Amino acid sequence: MSVGFDMAAANLGFAKEALLAGDAETALSILEALAEQAPGVAEVRYWLASARAAMGDGEGATQALNDGRLLQGIALARGAGVDIALCQKDGDYAARMASGLYNQHHVAAASVIFGLAIQAGHTSQAGLLCYALSLQHQGRAEPAIAIFKAAAELSP
């Protein structure tokens, strides 16, 4: 019988242990390598954000957190049947899919797809308001305020 060994998972475990033991420098080194090796793994990005924050790199932590949210949001949306390629081309489709995710209480995934909707040209006031609410529900006040202002400018 063969036992599989997942080196990436083991390294992630080592990084978590190092970070929780207060060795942020070791954790950061492992996590940065893992982010290169496994660029699509959201959990690596979340732990990388923690390690960067522990090292005093607020900007780097924010970027890693945003990357993690994006990766996790795309994965969740795909799992819910959302066609990501179509979202990038059809803003109205993306807005409908984002609203569905939002209504199912997947606010982080909804905000990712609302972002795609806007990039694809969807700029309805209702869509912007839902996008702002999805950001607000995540505690992301500054970007939510900016989107609320944009929605208010569309008001007649």
DODO-292493 format. One record per atom (N, C-alpha, C): residue number from 1; residue in three letters; atom name; x, y, z. Coordinates in steps of 0.02 Angstrom, whole numbers. Layout:
[node NUM, "ALA", "CA", [X, Y, Z]],
...
END
This chain:
[node 1, "MET", "N", [42, -59, 0]],
[node 1, "MET", "CA", [0, 0, 0]],
[node 1, "MET", "C", [45, 62, 0]],
[node 2, "SER", "N", [27, 109, -42]],
[node 2, "SER", "CA", [65, 171, -48]],
[node 2, "SER", "C", [29, 227, -12]],
[node 3, "VAL", "N", [67, 264, 25]],
[node 3, "VAL", "CA", [38, 322, 61]],
[node 3, "VAL", "C", [61, 385, 25]],
[node 4, "GLY", "N", [14, 424, 2]],
[node 4, "GLY", "CA", [31, 486, -33]],
[node 4, "GLY", "C", [54, 539, 17]],
[node 5, "PHE", "N", [100, 580, -5]],
[node 5, "PHE", "CA", [125, 634, 37]],
[node 5, "PHE", "C", [121, 698, -2]],
[node 6, "ASP", "N", [85, 745, 24]],
[node 6, "ASP", "CA", [76, 809, -8]],
[node 6, "ASP", "C", [124, 859, 24]],
[node 7, "MET", "N", [180, 872, -12]],
[node 7, "MET", "CA", [232, 916, 15]],
[node 7, "MET", "C", [205, 987, 27]],
[node 8, "ALA", "N", [163, 1012, -19]],
[node 8, "ALA", "CA", [136, 1079, -11]],
[node 8, "ALA", "C", [94, 1084, 53]],
[node 9, "ALA", "N", [53, 1032, 66]],
[node 9, "ALA", "CA", [12, 1032, 126]],
[node 9, "ALA", "C", [56, 1028, 189]],
[node 10, "ALA", "N", [109, 988, 185]],
[node 10, "ALA", "CA", [155, 983, 242]],
[node 10, "ALA", "C", [189, 1050, 255]],
[node 11, "ASN", "N", [211, 1082, 201]],
[node 11, "ASN", "CA", [244, 1147, 209]],
[node 11, "ASN", "C", [196, 1200, 236]],
[node 12, "LEU", "N", [134, 1197, 214]],
[node 12, "LEU", "CA", [85, 1243, 241]],
[node 12, "LEU", "C", [77, 1231, 316]],
[node 13, "GLY", "N", [75, 1169, 336]],
[node 13, "GLY", "CA", [71, 1152, 407]],
[node 13, "GLY", "C", [131, 1179, 446]],
[node 14, "PHE", "N", [191, 1171, 417]],
[node 14, "PHE", "CA", [252, 1197, 449]],
[node 14, "PHE", "C", [247, 1273, 456]],
[node 15, "ALA", "N", [224, 1306, 404]],
[node 15, "ALA", "CA", [218, 1379, 405]],
[node 15, "ALA", "C", [168, 1401, 459]],
[node 16, "LYS", "N", [112, 1367, 463]],
[node 16, "LYS", "CA", [62, 1385, 514]],
[node 16, "LYS", "C", [91, 1377, 584]],
[node 17, "GLU", "N", [126, 1320, 595]],
[node 17, "GLU", "CA", [156, 1308, 660]],
[node 17, "GLU", "C", [207, 1362, 677]],
[node 18, "ALA", "N", [247, 1380, 628]],
[node 18, "ALA", "CA", [298, 1432, 640]],
[node 18, "ALA", "C", [265, 1499, 658]],
[node 19, "LEU", "N", [214, 1517, 620]],
[node 19, "LEU", "CA", [180, 1581, 632]],
[node 19, "LEU", "C", [147, 1581, 701]],
[node 20, "LEU", "N", [114, 1527, 718]],
[node 20, "LEU", "CA", [80, 1523, 782]],
[node 20, "LEU", "C", [129, 1520, 841]],
[node 21, "ALA", "N", [191, 1498, 827]],
[node 21, "ALA", "CA", [243, 1496, 878]],
[node 21, "ALA", "C", [280, 1562, 883]],
[node 22, "GLY", "N", [262, 1611, 840]],
[node 22, "GLY", "CA", [293, 1676, 843]],
[node 22, "GLY", "C", [352, 1684, 796]],
[node 23, "ASP", "N", [365, 1635, 753]],
[node 23, "ASP", "CA", [421, 1639, 706]],
[node 23, "ASP", "C", [394, 1660, 638]],
[node 24, "ALA", "N", [376, 1724, 633]],
[node 24, "ALA", "CA", [346, 1750, 572]],
[node 24, "ALA", "C", [395, 1749, 513]],
[node 25, "GLU", "N", [459, 1757, 527]],
[node 25, "GLU", "CA", [509, 1758, 473]],
[node 25, "GLU", "C", [512, 1691, 437]],
[node 26, "THR", "N", [514, 1636, 476]],
[node 26, "THR", "CA", [515, 1569, 446]],
[node 26, "THR", "C", [450, 1557, 408]],
[node 27, "ALA", "N", [394, 1574, 440]],
[node 27, "ALA", "CA", [329, 1564, 408]],
[node 27, "ALA", "C", [325, 1602, 342]],
[node 28, "LEU", "N", [349, 1664, 343]],
[node 28, "LEU", "CA", [347, 1705, 282]],
[node 28, "LEU", "C", [388, 1674, 226]],
[node 29, "SER", "N", [446, 1649, 242]],
[node 29, "SER", "CA", [489, 1617, 193]],
[node 29, "SER", "C", [454, 1556, 161]],
[node 30, "ILE", "N", [425, 1514, 203]],
[node 30, "ILE", "CA", [390, 1455, 178]],
[node 30, "ILE", "C", [329, 1475, 136]],
[node 31, "LEU", "N", [291, 1523, 161]],
[node 31, "LEU", "CA", [229, 1543, 128]],
[node 31, "LEU", "C", [241, 1578, 61]],
[node 32, "GLU", "N", [294, 1618, 57]],
[node 32, "GLU", "CA", [309, 1650, -7]],
[node 32, "GLU", "C", [328, 1598, -59]],
[node 33, "ALA", "N", [365, 1546, -39]],
[node 33, "ALA", "CA", [382, 1492, -85]],
[node 33, "ALA", "C", [319, 1454, -105]],
[node 34, "LEU", "N", [275, 1441, -57]],
[node 34, "LEU", "CA", [213, 1406, -73]],
[node 34, "LEU", "C", [168, 1446, -120]],
[node 35, "ALA", "N", [167, 1512, -111]],
[node 35, "ALA", "CA", [126, 1554, -155]],
[node 35, "ALA", "C", [151, 1550, -227]],
[node 36, "GLU", "N", [216, 1541, -236]],
[node 36, "GLU", "CA", [245, 1532, -303]],
[node 36, "GLU", "C", [228, 1463, -330]],
[node 37, "GLN", "N", [232, 1412, -288]],
[node 37, "GLN", "CA", [220, 1343, -309]],
[node 37, "GLN", "C", [146, 1328, -320]],
[node 38, "ALA", "N", [103, 1359, -281]],
[node 38, "ALA", "CA", [31, 1345, -283]],
[node 38, "ALA", "C", [-7, 1412, -287]],
[node 39, "PRO", "N", [-2, 1446, -344]],
[node 39, "PRO", "CA", [-31, 1514, -348]],
[node 39, "PRO", "C", [-107, 1517, -343]],
[node 40, "GLY", "N", [-141, 1461, -350]],
[node 40, "GLY", "CA", [-214, 1463, -348]],
[node 40, "GLY", "C", [-244, 1441, -283]],
[node 41, "VAL", "N", [-204, 1434, -230]],
[node 41, "VAL", "CA", [-229, 1410, -166]],
[node 41, "VAL", "C", [-243, 1469, -119]],
[node 42, "ALA", "N", [-306, 1482, -107]],
[node 42, "ALA", "CA", [-326, 1539, -66]],
[node 42, "ALA", "C", [-299, 1535, 5]],
[node 43, "GLU", "N", [-299, 1476, 34]],
[node 43, "GLU", "CA", [-276, 1469, 104]],
[node 43, "GLU", "C", [-204, 1492, 112]],
[node 44, "VAL", "N", [-163, 1478, 62]],
[node 44, "VAL", "CA", [-93, 1500, 65]],
[node 44, "VAL", "C", [-91, 1576, 68]],
[node 45, "ARG", "N", [-134, 1609, 29]],
[node 45, "ARG", "CA", [-135, 1683, 28]],
[node 45, "ARG", "C", [-157, 1711, 95]],
[node 46, "TYR", "N", [-206, 1679, 127]],
[node 46, "TYR", "CA", [-230, 1704, 192]],
[node 46, "TYR", "C", [-175, 1698, 245]],
[node 47, "TRP", "N", [-139, 1642, 246]],
[node 47, "TRP", "CA", [-85, 1634, 294]],
[node 47, "TRP", "C", [-27, 1681, 276]],
[node 48, "LEU", "N", [-15, 1691, 212]],
[node 48, "LEU", "CA", [37, 1738, 191]],
[node 48, "LEU", "C", [20, 1808, 216]],
[node 49, "ALA", "N", [-44, 1827, 212]],
[node 49, "ALA", "CA", [-65, 1892, 238]],
[node 49, "ALA", "C", [-50, 1897, 312]],
[node 50, "SER", "N", [-63, 1844, 349]],
[node 50, "SER", "CA", [-49, 1845, 421]],
[node 50, "SER", "C", [26, 1851, 435]],
[node 51, "ALA", "N", [66, 1815, 398]],
[node 51, "ALA", "CA", [138, 1818, 408]],
[node 51, "ALA", "C", [165, 1888, 391]],
[node 52, "ARG", "N", [141, 1916, 336]],
[node 52, "ARG", "CA", [163, 1983, 317]],
[node 52, "ARG", "C", [142, 2034, 369]],
[node 53, "ALA", "N", [82, 2027, 395]],
[node 53, "ALA", "CA", [59, 2073, 447]],
[node 53, "ALA", "C", [103, 2066, 510]],
[node 54, "ALA", "N", [119, 2004, 527]],
[node 54, "ALA", "CA", [161, 1993, 586]],
[node 54, "ALA", "C", [231, 2022, 577]],
[node 55, "MET", "N", [253, 2027, 514]],
[node 55, "MET", "CA", [319, 2056, 500]],
[node 55, "MET", "C", [315, 2132, 491]],
[node 56, "GLY", "N", [254, 2161, 498]],
[node 56, "GLY", "CA", [246, 2233, 492]],
[node 56, "GLY", "C", [235, 2258, 422]],
[node 57, "ASP", "N", [222, 2213, 374]],
[node 57, "ASP", "CA", [211, 2232, 304]],
[node 57, "ASP", "C", [136, 2237, 291]],
[node 58, "GLY", "N", [106, 2292, 312]],
[node 58, "GLY", "CA", [34, 2302, 304]],
[node 58, "GLY", "C", [11, 2301, 232]],
[node 59, "GLU", "N", [50, 2334, 189]],
[node 59, "GLU", "CA", [31, 2336, 118]],
[node 59, "GLU", "C", [34, 2267, 87]],
[node 60, "GLY", "N", [86, 2230, 102]],
[node 60, "GLY", "CA", [93, 2161, 76]],
[node 60, "GLY", "C", [39, 2116, 103]],
[node 61, "ALA", "N", [21, 2126, 167]],
[node 61, "ALA", "CA", [-32, 2086, 198]],
[node 61, "ALA", "C", [-99, 2100, 164]],
[node 62, "THR", "N", [-112, 2163, 150]],
[node 62, "THR", "CA", [-174, 2181, 116]],
[node 62, "THR", "C", [-178, 2150, 47]],
[node 63, "GLN", "N", [-122, 2152, 11]],
[node 63, "GLN", "CA", [-121, 2122, -57]],
[node 63, "GLN", "C", [-133, 2047, -54]],
[node 64, "ALA", "N", [-101, 2013, -7]],
[node 64, "ALA", "CA", [-110, 1940, -1]],
[node 64, "ALA", "C", [-182, 1924, 19]],
[node 65, "LEU", "N", [-211, 1964, 63]],
[node 65, "LEU", "CA", [-280, 1953, 83]],
[node 65, "LEU", "C", [-327, 1963, 24]],
[node 66, "ASN", "N", [-315, 2016, -15]],
[node 66, "ASN", "CA", [-356, 2028, -74]],
[node 66, "ASN", "C", [-350, 1970, -124]],
[node 67, "ASP", "N", [-289, 1946, -133]],
[node 67, "ASP", "CA", [-278, 1889, -178]],
[node 67, "ASP", "C", [-316, 1827, -154]],
[node 68, "GLY", "N", [-314, 1815, -89]],
[node 68, "GLY", "CA", [-350, 1758, -61]],
[node 68, "GLY", "C", [-425, 1763, -71]],
[node 69, "ARG", "N", [-451, 1823, -58]],
[node 69, "ARG", "CA", [-523, 1834, -68]],
[node 69, "ARG", "C", [-543, 1823, -141]],
[node 70, "LEU", "N", [-501, 1848, -186]],
[node 70, "LEU", "CA", [-515, 1839, -258]],
[node 70, "LEU", "C", [-514, 1765, -277]],
[node 71, "LEU", "N", [-463, 1729, -256]],
[node 71, "LEU", "CA", [-458, 1658, -272]],
[node 71, "LEU", "C", [-517, 1619, -243]],
[node 72, "GLN", "N", [-533, 1633, -181]],
[node 72, "GLN", "CA", [-587, 1597, -148]],
[node 72, "GLN", "C", [-655, 1615, -180]],
[node 73, "GLY", "N", [-664, 1679, -196]],
[node 73, "GLY", "CA", [-726, 1701, -227]],
[node 73, "GLY", "C", [-737, 1669, -296]],
[node 74, "ILE", "N", [-684, 1666, -336]],
[node 74, "ILE", "CA", [-689, 1635, -402]],
[node 74, "ILE", "C", [-705, 1561, -395]],
[node 75, "ALA", "N", [-671, 1527, -349]],
[node 75, "ALA", "CA", [-682, 1455, -339]],
[node 75, "ALA", "C", [-754, 1442, -316]],
[node 76, "LEU", "N", [-779, 1482, -269]],
[node 76, "LEU", "CA", [-847, 1473, -246]],
[node 76, "LEU", "C", [-897, 1486, -301]],
[node 77, "ALA", "N", [-886, 1539, -340]],
[node 77, "ALA", "CA", [-931, 1556, -395]],
[node 77, "ALA", "C", [-932, 1500, -447]],
[node 78, "ARG", "N", [-873, 1475, -465]],
[node 78, "ARG", "CA", [-870, 1419, -512]],
[node 78, "ARG", "C", [-908, 1359, -486]],
[node 79, "GLY", "N", [-899, 1344, -422]],
[node 79, "GLY", "CA", [-934, 1288, -390]],
[node 79, "GLY", "C", [-1009, 1297, -391]],
[node 80, "ALA", "N", [-1031, 1359, -393]],
[node 80, "ALA", "CA", [-1103, 1374, -395]],
[node 80, "ALA", "C", [-1129, 1376, -467]],
[node 81, "GLY", "N", [-1085, 1361, -515]],
[node 81, "GLY", "CA", [-1107, 1358, -585]],
[node 81, "GLY", "C", [-1098, 1423, -624]],
[node 82, "VAL", "N", [-1063, 1472, -596]],
[node 82, "VAL", "CA", [-1053, 1535, -630]],
[node 82, "VAL", "C", [-999, 1526, -684]],
[node 83, "ASP", "N", [-1013, 1551, -744]],
[node 83, "ASP", "CA", [-965, 1549, -799]],
[node 83, "ASP", "C", [-921, 1611, -794]],
[node 84, "ILE", "N", [-861, 1603, -768]],
[node 84, "ILE", "CA", [-816, 1660, -755]],
[node 84, "ILE", "C", [-797, 1694, -820]],
[node 85, "ALA", "N", [-783, 1655, -872]],
[node 85, "ALA", "CA", [-765, 1685, -937]],
[node 85, "ALA", "C", [-821, 1729, -963]],
[node 86, "LEU", "N", [-883, 1706, -956]],
[node 86, "LEU", "CA", [-940, 1746, -978]],
[node 86, "LEU", "C", [-947, 1809, -935]],
[node 87, "CYS", "N", [-934, 1803, -871]],
[node 87, "CYS", "CA", [-937, 1862, -826]],
[node 87, "CYS", "C", [-890, 1917, -850]],
[node 88, "GLN", "N", [-832, 1897, -878]],
[node 88, "GLN", "CA", [-783, 1946, -900]],
[node 88, "GLN", "C", [-805, 1981, -964]],
[node 89, "LYS", "N", [-853, 1953, -1000]],
[node 89, "LYS", "CA", [-876, 1982, -1063]],
[node 89, "LYS", "C", [-945, 2013, -1058]],
[node 90, "ASP", "N", [-987, 1986, -1014]],
[node 90, "ASP", "CA", [-1057, 2006, -1010]],
[node 90, "ASP", "C", [-1072, 2032, -940]],
[node 91, "GLY", "N", [-1070, 2097, -933]],
[node 91, "GLY", "CA", [-1081, 2129, -869]],
[node 91, "GLY", "C", [-1149, 2115, -839]],
[node 92, "ASP", "N", [-1201, 2112, -880]],
[node 92, "ASP", "CA", [-1267, 2099, -854]],
[node 92, "ASP", "C", [-1272, 2028, -826]],
[node 93, "TYR", "N", [-1243, 1980, -862]],
[node 93, "TYR", "CA", [-1241, 1911, -837]],
[node 93, "TYR", "C", [-1204, 1909, -770]],
[node 94, "ALA", "N", [-1146, 1941, -767]],
[node 94, "ALA", "CA", [-1106, 1942, -706]],
[node 94, "ALA", "C", [-1146, 1972, -648]],
[node 95, "ALA", "N", [-1181, 2027, -661]],
[node 95, "ALA", "CA", [-1220, 2059, -608]],
[node 95, "ALA", "C", [-1275, 2012, -583]],
[node 96, "ARG", "N", [-1308, 1976, -628]],
[node 96, "ARG", "CA", [-1360, 1928, -607]],
[node 96, "ARG", "C", [-1329, 1873, -564]],
[node 97, "MET", "N", [-1271, 1848, -585]],
[node 97, "MET", "CA", [-1238, 1795, -547]],
[node 97, "MET", "C", [-1215, 1820, -479]],
[node 98, "ALA", "N", [-1189, 1881, -478]],
[node 98, "ALA", "CA", [-1167, 1911, -415]],
[node 98, "ALA", "C", [-1226, 1920, -367]],
[node 99, "SER", "N", [-1282, 1943, -394]],
[node 99, "SER", "CA", [-1342, 1951, -352]],
[node 99, "SER", "C", [-1364, 1885, -323]],
[node 100, "GLY", "N", [-1361, 1832, -364]],
[node 100, "GLY", "CA", [-1379, 1766, -339]],
[node 100, "GLY", "C", [-1333, 1743, -283]],
[node 101, "LEU", "N", [-1269, 1755, -291]],
[node 101, "LEU", "CA", [-1221, 1737, -238]],
[node 101, "LEU", "C", [-1234, 1777, -175]],
[node 102, "TYR", "N", [-1248, 1842, -185]],
[node 102, "TYR", "CA", [-1262, 1886, -128]],
[node 102, "TYR", "C", [-1325, 1862, -91]],
[node 103, "ASN", "N", [-1376, 1844, -128]],
[node 103, "ASN", "CA", [-1438, 1820, -98]],
[node 103, "ASN", "C", [-1429, 1754, -60]],
[node 104, "GLN", "N", [-1377, 1717, -79]],
[node 104, "GLN", "CA", [-1361, 1654, -44]],
[node 104, "GLN", "C", [-1311, 1666, 13]],
[node 105, "HIS", "N", [-1298, 1729, 28]],
[node 105, "HIS", "CA", [-1253, 1750, 82]],
[node 105, "HIS", "C", [-1180, 1735, 69]],
[node 106, "HIS", "N", [-1161, 1731, 7]],
[node 106, "HIS", "CA", [-1090, 1724, -13]],
[node 106, "HIS", "C", [-1064, 1793, -32]],
[node 107, "VAL", "N", [-1058, 1837, 17]],
[node 107, "VAL", "CA", [-1044, 1907, 2]],
[node 107, "VAL", "C", [-974, 1918, -27]],
[node 108, "ALA", "N", [-925, 1880, -5]],
[node 108, "ALA", "CA", [-857, 1889, -33]],
[node 108, "ALA", "C", [-856, 1869, -106]],
[node 109, "ALA", "N", [-886, 1812, -122]],
[node 109, "ALA", "CA", [-889, 1790, -192]],
[node 109, "ALA", "C", [-931, 1839, -233]],
[node 110, "ALA", "N", [-985, 1863, -204]],
[node 110, "ALA", "CA", [-1027, 1912, -240]],
[node 110, "ALA", "C", [-987, 1975, -256]],
[node 111, "SER", "N", [-946, 1998, -210]],
[node 111, "SER", "CA", [-908, 2059, -224]],
[node 111, "SER", "C", [-858, 2048, -280]],
[node 112, "VAL", "N", [-828, 1989, -283]],
[node 112, "VAL", "CA", [-782, 1973, -337]],
[node 112, "VAL", "C", [-818, 1975, -404]],
[node 113, "ILE", "N", [-877, 1944, -407]],
[node 113, "ILE", "CA", [-914, 1941, -470]],
[node 113, "ILE", "C", [-945, 2009, -487]],
[node 114, "PHE", "N", [-966, 2048, -437]],
[node 114, "PHE", "CA", [-989, 2117, -451]],
[node 114, "PHE", "C", [-932, 2157, -481]],
[node 115, "GLY", "N", [-871, 2147, -456]],
[node 115, "GLY", "CA", [-813, 2180, -485]],
[node 115, "GLY", "C", [-804, 2163, -559]],
[node 116, "LEU", "N", [-813, 2099, -575]],
[node 116, "LEU", "CA", [-809, 2078, -645]],
[node 116, "LEU", "C", [-865, 2109, -686]],
[node 117, "ALA", "N", [-924, 2115, -656]],
[node 117, "ALA", "CA", [-981, 2145, -691]],
[node 117, "ALA", "C", [-965, 2217, -711]],
[node 118, "ILE", "N", [-937, 2254, -665]],
[node 118, "ILE", "CA", [-920, 2323, -678]],
[node 118, "ILE", "C", [-865, 2328, -731]],
[node 119, "GLN", "N", [-815, 2285, -726]],
[node 119, "GLN", "CA", [-761, 2285, -776]],
[node 119, "GLN", "C", [-788, 2268, -846]],
[node 120, "ALA", "N", [-842, 2228, -847]],
[node 120, "ALA", "CA", [-872, 2209, -911]],
[node 120, "ALA", "C", [-925, 2260, -935]],
[node 121, "GLY", "N", [-931, 2315, -899]],
[node 121, "GLY", "CA", [-974, 2369, -923]],
[node 121, "GLY", "C", [-1041, 2377, -888]],
[node 122, "HIS", "N", [-1056, 2336, -837]],
[node 122, "HIS", "CA", [-1120, 2343, -801]],
[node 122, "HIS", "C", [-1114, 2401, -751]],
[node 123, "THR", "N", [-1156, 2451, -759]],
[node 123, "THR", "CA", [-1152, 2509, -714]],
[node 123, "THR", "C", [-1221, 2531, -689]],
[node 124, "SER", "N", [-1266, 2484, -678]],
[node 124, "SER", "CA", [-1332, 2504, -652]],
[node 124, "SER", "C", [-1326, 2526, -580]],
[node 125, "GLN", "N", [-1369, 2570, -560]],
[node 125, "GLN", "CA", [-1369, 2594, -491]],
[node 125, "GLN", "C", [-1381, 2535, -443]],
[node 126, "ALA", "N", [-1428, 2492, -460]],
[node 126, "ALA", "CA", [-1444, 2435, -416]],
[node 126, "ALA", "C", [-1383, 2389, -410]],
[node 127, "GLY", "N", [-1349, 2377, -465]],
[node 127, "GLY", "CA", [-1289, 2334, -463]],
[node 127, "GLY", "C", [-1234, 2365, -420]],
[node 128, "LEU", "N", [-1224, 2430, -427]],
[node 128, "LEU", "CA", [-1174, 2464, -386]],
[node 128, "LEU", "C", [-1192, 2462, -312]],
[node 129, "LEU", "N", [-1256, 2472, -297]],
[node 129, "LEU", "CA", [-1278, 2470, -227]],
[node 129, "LEU", "C", [-1266, 2400, -197]],
[node 130, "CYS", "N", [-1282, 2348, -234]],
[node 130, "CYS", "CA", [-1271, 2280, -210]],
[node 130, "CYS", "C", [-1197, 2266, -200]],
[node 131, "TYR", "N", [-1156, 2291, -247]],
[node 131, "TYR", "CA", [-1084, 2283, -241]],
[node 131, "TYR", "C", [-1059, 2317, -178]],
[node 132, "ALA", "N", [-1081, 2379, -167]],
[node 132, "ALA", "CA", [-1060, 2416, -107]],
[node 132, "ALA", "C", [-1082, 2380, -43]],
[node 133, "LEU", "N", [-1143, 2354, -43]],
[node 133, "LEU", "CA", [-1167, 2317, 16]],
[node 133, "LEU", "C", [-1125, 2255, 28]],
[node 134, "SER", "N", [-1106, 2220, -27]],
[node 134, "SER", "CA", [-1065, 2160, -17]],
[node 134, "SER", "C", [-997, 2178, 13]],
[node 135, "LEU", "N", [-970, 2234, -7]],
[node 135, "LEU", "CA", [-907, 2258, 23]],
[node 135, "LEU", "C", [-917, 2278, 96]],
[node 136, "GLN", "N", [-971, 2313, 109]],
[node 136, "GLN", "CA", [-986, 2336, 178]],
[node 136, "GLN", "C", [-995, 2276, 224]],
[node 137, "HIS", "N", [-1029, 2224, 201]],
[node 137, "HIS", "CA", [-1040, 2164, 242]],
[node 137, "HIS", "C", [-975, 2129, 260]],
[node 138, "GLN", "N", [-923, 2141, 222]],
[node 138, "GLN", "CA", [-857, 2112, 236]],
[node 138, "GLN", "C", [-815, 2158, 281]],
[node 139, "GLY", "N", [-843, 2216, 298]],
[node 139, "GLY", "CA", [-805, 2264, 338]],
[node 139, "GLY", "C", [-757, 2306, 297]],
[node 140, "ARG", "N", [-767, 2308, 233]],
[node 140, "ARG", "CA", [-723, 2345, 188]],
[node 140, "ARG", "C", [-755, 2413, 174]],
[node 141, "ALA", "N", [-753, 2456, 225]],
[node 141, "ALA", "CA", [-790, 2519, 225]],
[node 141, "ALA", "C", [-767, 2567, 170]],
[node 142, "GLU", "N", [-702, 2577, 163]],
[node 142, "GLU", "CA", [-677, 2627, 115]],
[node 142, "GLU", "C", [-698, 2611, 43]],
[node 143, "PRO", "N", [-686, 2549, 19]],
[node 143, "PRO", "CA", [-709, 2536, -49]],
[node 143, "PRO", "C", [-785, 2538, -55]],
[node 144, "ALA", "N", [-821, 2518, -2]],
[node 144, "ALA", "CA", [-894, 2521, -4]],
[node 144, "ALA", "C", [-918, 2593, -12]],
[node 145, "ILE", "N", [-888, 2638, 25]],
[node 145, "ILE", "CA", [-907, 2709, 21]],
[node 145, "ILE", "C", [-895, 2736, -50]],
[node 146, "ALA", "N", [-839, 2718, -80]],
[node 146, "ALA", "CA", [-825, 2741, -148]],
[node 146, "ALA", "C", [-878, 2716, -197]],
[node 147, "ILE", "N", [-899, 2654, -189]],
[node 147, "ILE", "CA", [-950, 2626, -234]],
[node 147, "ILE", "C", [-1018, 2657, -219]],
[node 148, "PHE", "N", [-1034, 2668, -156]],
[node 148, "PHE", "CA", [-1097, 2703, -139]],
[node 148, "PHE", "C", [-1099, 2772, -171]],
[node 149, "LYS", "N", [-1043, 2807, -170]],
[node 149, "LYS", "CA", [-1040, 2874, -201]],
[node 149, "LYS", "C", [-1051, 2869, -276]],
[node 150, "ALA", "N", [-1021, 2819, -308]],
[node 150, "ALA", "CA", [-1030, 2810, -380]],
[node 150, "ALA", "C", [-1103, 2795, -396]],
[node 151, "ALA", "N", [-1136, 2755, -353]],
[node 151, "ALA", "CA", [-1207, 2739, -364]],
[node 151, "ALA", "C", [-1249, 2802, -356]],
[node 152, "ALA", "N", [-1232, 2844, -306]],
[node 152, "ALA", "CA", [-1270, 2906, -295]],
[node 152, "ALA", "C", [-1263, 2953, -355]],
[node 153, "GLU", "N", [-1206, 2952, -387]],
[node 153, "GLU", "CA", [-1196, 2996, -446]],
[node 153, "GLU", "C", [-1239, 2974, -505]],
[node 154, "LEU", "N", [-1260, 2911, -506]],
[node 154, "LEU", "CA", [-1305, 2887, -559]],
[node 154, "LEU", "C", [-1377, 2906, -547]],
[node 155, "SER", "N", [-1392, 2927, -485]],
[node 155, "SER", "CA", [-1460, 2945, -468]],
[node 155, "SER", "C", [-1483, 3007, -505]],
[node 156, "PRO", "N", [-1543, 3005, -531]],
[node 156, "PRO", "CA", [-1568, 3065, -567]],
[node 156, "PRO", "C", [-1582, 3125, -522]],
END
